[in-house]
Amino acid sequence: MSPAPIESTLPGSLSSESSSLSGKKRQFANLRGVRWRINLGILPSSSSIDDIRRVTADSRRRYAGLRRRLLVEPHVPKDGSNCPDLVMDNPLSQNPDSMWGRFFRNAELEKMVDQDLSRLYPEHGRYFQTPGCQGMLRRILLLWCLRHPEYGYRQGMHELLAPLLFVLHVDVEHLSQVRKLYEDHFTDKFDDLSFHESDLTYNFDLKKFPDSLEDEIGCHGNAMKVGSLGEVDPEIQTIVLLSDAYGAEGELGIVLSEKFMEHDAYCMFDALMSGARGAVAMADFFSPSPIGGSHTGLPPVIEASSALYHLLSIVDSSLHSHLVELGVEPQYFALRWLRVLFGREFSLEDLLIIWDEIFASDNSKLNKGVEDDTDSSFAIFNSPRGAFISAMAVSMILNLRSSLLATENATTCLQRLLNFQESINLKKLIEKAKSLRTIALEANSSNPYPSFRGAHERSKLSAVRSHSLSFDCSSPTTPLSLVPESYWEEKWRVLHKEEELKRGSSQKQVPTRKKGWSEKVRLHLSRTGSDPSHMKVEKGKKDPKSSVRRSLLEDLCRQLGSEEDIGEIVRNEVLDQKDPIHVEVEVEEQDANLNSFTCPADDSHLIGNTGSEENSSIFSASTSPLTNDHENDSEKSSIVSNSSLDENDDEPNNAEAFRIIPEDPLPVSDPPEDISPKPETNNDSTGKQEAGLKERKLLSGKFQWFWKFGRNAAGEETSEKEGASEAAKSANRESNQGDTSGASTSDEFSNSSVNSKGDAADQIMMSTLKNLGQSMLENIQVIESVFQQDRGQGGSLENFSKNVIVGKGQVTAMAALKELRKISNLLSEM
Amino acid sequence: MVLVLALGDLHIPHRAPDLPPKFKSMLVPGKIQHIICTGNLCIKEVHDYLKSLCPDMHVTRGEYDEDSRYLETKTLTIGQFKLGVCHGHQVIPWGDLDSLAMLQRQLDVDILVTGHTHQFKAYKHEGGVVINPGSATGAYSSITYDVNPSFVLMDIDGLRVVVYVYELIDGEVKVDKIDFKKTATTNSAH
């Protein structure tokens, strides 16, 4: 009609700007890309369209400059140097600074990135697997990694980047759709106009235009009536303004631009990774080492995972304790959740909704007040965004609450957590997360450490392990560290330390389960049995056993004419290890020490379980450290040793207690060398002497530990089983030492016993021997019964190596049992 | 960005014990995608060594080669370029450009790599390139005085090939670069 509609786009823009500014937050409701860019801090949130355009243009310029600098094109002469130093810049140059050197290094990085990109979102392959998109992703990741060499490229970064690019792509598509509808607002009429010769005299006949305009309108069937821009939806207005080629910064300022998608995606990715000076920087989640401000000295992702668990413990402590008991460490699943911000758990559409919420939360660090309590803060809780992320994770865990509580198996739990099903009510999940967020923010000020202390034990090893667990495809890019063989031992130790801490609070006594645990422990310990040291399984194991033992010891005491006062020894907590006479010491010590010992770990299990099988357990335990040391399971034994190190060193004495040592055919009496607590009769000690001296301490540790069990146990039904399993283990060791030795030792023993000083001594010896024999028999029976049950239980165990151990242990234990029988027969004959 | 190494006339062990150490230090596996060898290696060990630099190796038979299974000439295509390899002792007069051009037309290649003269040459001829990488060990030649060890690295990128020449002159490695561009349309005159 009139030029008004055309010109009004320009002045109209100024007036419509103000109207569009109202309701800022909802301003870009349909334009996720723009919204996210604002939320991530790239675009200014509270300013005019023009400012947005300018900032966009600036960021794009920066990216283009970066790209030119870092993406090496060896052919292109750099910066006007037409004669590059060929000696340095040839392809074979060894010079690391040469262009070609950089080119080859980039090629390496590219290869890594490509490996991941080829597997990116295959279900959305129509977009993501196109070479254009892949090329963009590749370049962005490459540039970011070159720019941040301290992080390098880690698997998962591509999954953070992909949705960002996707969102921009969606915006551009939206733009093109709007364009089709509102063609006229977008195009500047004059651009397409072809001038007739006659018009060159600047006599534009404006009357011509309406006609052509109407023609055009007639052509586009879908075109809306050309009205003033102000009449159109504010949303459309903004889109038009954002993509006006003549706006601020011209083409570079078109905020929704396909041409500059790469630039924008890079900016978003960079902002996301660096956190934009906020509290949560995704890049930290990829770094294997603790970052500077970390209070806990753990890698940030581990810290964040523990923060998650902390929040869970506040919200739902029973589920939390259940998971912890099962040994489900948070980073097994949380690592994947956090590193890609739940990218793997939800479909792309759902993920976008979640990310909407995440990015909507502010990322600025919250001031925590004057006293920056360095001990009690999780970095992730430092901002609403971080709090929301953890709240989201917790709400996901809660979603699976019933299925998690139902399973008694760590693996199944993990499976459920890692295979988060797609068909969930996302809205509910997000609502819950929002509600939890406030809790999370408050949680920051509370003391997270009781449950966190266990996490201290967790080293990077767990990060590595969990990483490898949670990523389905092998990760070529994260050689964080090697998983040591004793990883599971460490896990066990940590778990049991936590258990100990929890014991006071939750008395969840699930005897069978616990028994299972401790059995696994024992059997695992026994598995390492290469050490010939034996436990004396035969030592009286039943309830009356302690009394038997006591009597035995007393016999020995008398017999040996020990100078040391028993009572004295009892009080004397710290005994000289080299003290050859320990017999009497043991008994008293046992009793006294048991009470004084603080069982460090696994108490809850073992205490409940070991009833009358104290001695056997102790013995088997003592041997286990010996064997452990031989393997790499130093950690396990160290667990015990840790616990026991502060305790007395009487333990060796205890060990020797059961050694019937009339005199010295058995160098057994030599404490420093005798490692195993010899069950009096078993002369395996002779063989064992060679066993490492260093194990003594461990032995004592274990001993004391198990002593405690024996003491505290009130004879639960599982106690026997415990003892039996331990007996089995000790039996293992016996069998390890060889069948003949057992027989020979017993022979020796009988000989020695025969040679014992005096008839009186002999008689005492005989009686003690007989008692021992009886106890051995009893023990054997117990073991056998145990094994029946063991078999049944072994099948249900799905845990990792423990299952294997159980199987192995059983087999060897059976063999050992036969040995026991022989020995007991011999003894009873005497 | 395909890197093609062209070398030949090593005459190991008859006339030279080994490649110069400076050359050897530059030739590391992983960077080069193809190796073109004009011939006269002469023994299998040299063949194996070159194979370790790059698995894709093309060798033609020189008159002193001990492996008689090598072909007299070979053609291959890398990127947009067709390359031809021949030792060159078959083309008489030795080193004559026109005769070599005849061979190039016969093989119908864009880049012809020949040797035998132990002297580096790179000609642009009739829309194609004739390259002689010289002798990588600087072995004696009856037709060339003062042989310097040299070899050639070609960087083939689309329609453009950059030829880097590495020469060992007075104990120092000197590098030179020559650019060739192929005319875009492949005009097969048939």
Interface residues (C-beta under 8 A of the other chain):
Chain A: P74 H75 L86 V87 N90 P91 L92 S93 Q94 F103 F104
Chain B: M1 L3 S25 M26 L27 V28 G30 K31 L153 D155 D157 R160 V162 Y164 Y166 V173 K174 V175 D176 K177
